[in-house]
Amino acid sequence: MKRTRLHWFLIAGSAAAIGVGAALGVRAVTDLVDSTLPDARGISNFNRPGTITLLASNGQVIQKLGPATREKVKAGEMPLLVQQAFIAAEDRRFYEHDGVDGWGVARALVTNLREGAVREGASTITQQLARTVFLSQDRTMTRKLKEAALALKLERQLSKQQILEQYLNYVYLGSSAYGVADAAWIYYSKKPEELTVPEAALIAGLPPAPSIYSPLVNPELALGRRSIVLARMAQAGFITSAEEAAAKQTPLNLKPAIPKYFLSQAPYFTNWVAQELPNVLSMDQLEVGGLKIRTSLNLEWQKEGRQVIRKNAPGALQGALVAMEPGTGLVRTLIGGKDFKTSQFNRASQALRSPGSTFKLFTYTAAVSAGLKPEDKFSNKERCYPAENFCIKGKGGSSTMVNGLAQSFNAFAVDVAEKTGYQRVIETARKLGLTEKIGAYPAMVLGANEQTVLDMTAAYAAIANRGVFVKPTPFEEISGPDGEVFWSRRVDGDRGNRAVDSDVADAMNWMLQRVVTSGTGIAARLDDRQVAGKTGTSEGARDLWFIGSLPQLTTTVWFGYDSNKKTGSSSGQAAWAWNQFMNKIKAELPIRVFPEKPVLTRKFTPPGKKNKKKRNDDLPYRGYEYQPDSYEPADQYEDSPFAPPRFEPEGDQPDLPYPADPYRAPRTPAPAPAPVNEAPAAAPPPAAAPPAEEGPRNWLKPQIQSR
């Protein structure tokens, strides 16, 4: 039949319509599939689950936790040699396919059938990137289909160069190396641009089996794999045959290094961060990955504090240092020991130690709150307790409360506490943040109940903050992978609560300044600053403390042995270390002054009368058998702030009937031996020989020699 021109026109039109319809159908299907897949343009924000970046207050990286890419190569700066090595090793048709390589699949199938084993993979670089970022590693058909669809979408949304650079920044390369920059550092201590041909080839050969081909694990397998990659690079024309031959003869020449940011620059501080993090974030937030935590830490202060602790704690003596802002609770420095490598126990946040006379803060604060005044006089005579069969020695006479605190008189402090009321002292300690057990008995006044360095710092900081207690925190802000703020100190942090009245705190700060200008804390004196602080020494000088405040910073220094043996020194050692630290950092703190001494007008209200018959029933050590025959009087120590520290030779120490493990449970107070008054040296005396051991002690008794 003769076909007319109109007929051919209708046929052509129908074909065109079918083609357009098919194209539109494919486009519709593609759009439908794309709508169910993640947006590939957000790939640069990818973070692996469980990764956390800890930042100092100035934004400097302290540590990266979890499977983190610790360093990335910036866009446009990926070395050409590295790109060529990975293309030759993983995807030689990278620039020719659209995400899925049909020829590559066929080639891999033939190769694997010929070899009788899986020798070559068919996943493109684009597919590997899609799997790493968006999918699991499960070997299922559903996952493979999703991987292919995602690869096609990646190719439509990103350029080839963007895909390649992102892949090279995220691919796992063994030995905790995520990305080329990590691998170059971990295996060769180099930057990516410094890699040689054999080094780039070795790293490019790792993706198929990173743990097996790692040169740190199996050097022979790594060399074999390197040879394969070098051959492929020569076949692709990326290197010459001569370069291939020379590279194959090159030894591994490894120079291993720890991944950057793998180790913390402030391990005791980050140890505390790990303890506190579950208190501010949910488990889902912790697991999401990509968390950025801007902490309170001042890295330079941390380094200075670490040096001061190490310098002033010779031998097995340990030390801790905490510095926090009274008004914000931000902990700027936290050092929990001399060397985190040898001992991870955090003596700043975990160790329970006798606070010695630093505990007197709560007695005098309670006394002023109750209406007593710094000028009021109290007795410094020896105080004996027949029912408990022990005495607290005193030098006799009487003195004003401000002088008794400055000279750290023990019998005097107990007199103040008894006139004020033990329960008031305990209530004051609770308001100032102490949560450990505190007993209502004389030795409590002198530090018989153990506390942490961190808690004692926070209590003194509240006094420096004119009576407002703010809980210490290591966090400034925590954000998620997309920049969403999960937690902010300004919004979610502790707002503080009034623990004592401002006039009481002002009076205490005035009294604590006398401790430094004319009392036991004279070694802490700063020439250009007001310092309000207190020394503390437990029985036998087993714990040495100084807690001192400038108006905008409270810092605690503690020294002692984990075995709890005697130090042979005095609290002047801690005060002098505090002085060294503050002189290093004070230039960064504007000069400020404490409020003037207030006019106190409140009337003193005595505590309720005690029922003498029930007095001993409230003592917290009633469950223990008291052994008065084993009591040894406390060693006589006088603070000598400017004298060289005195230490007992470690070899002369007897075995102590108390576990040396610093993770020990806190000791429960028992009847107390007599403490010794603390007084400043009139002039710097010469260094004295260590006192002789007095023999075994009853370790159920609290350590209450207090300075």
Beta strands, then each sheet from edge to edge (+ up, - down):
strand 1: 52-55
strand 2: 61-65
strand 3: 291-295
strand 4: 318-324
strand 5: 331-335
strand 6: 377-379
strand 7: 383-385
strand 8: 390-392
strand 9: 398-400
strand 10: 468-469
strand 11: 475-479
strand 12: 485-488
strand 13: 497-498
strand 14: 532-537
strand 15: 543-550
strand 16: 553-560
sheet 1: 2+ 1- 3- 11+ 12-
sheet 2: 5+ 4- 16+ 15- 14+
sheet 3: 6+ 9-
sheet 4: 7+ 8-
sheet 5: 10+ 13-
end
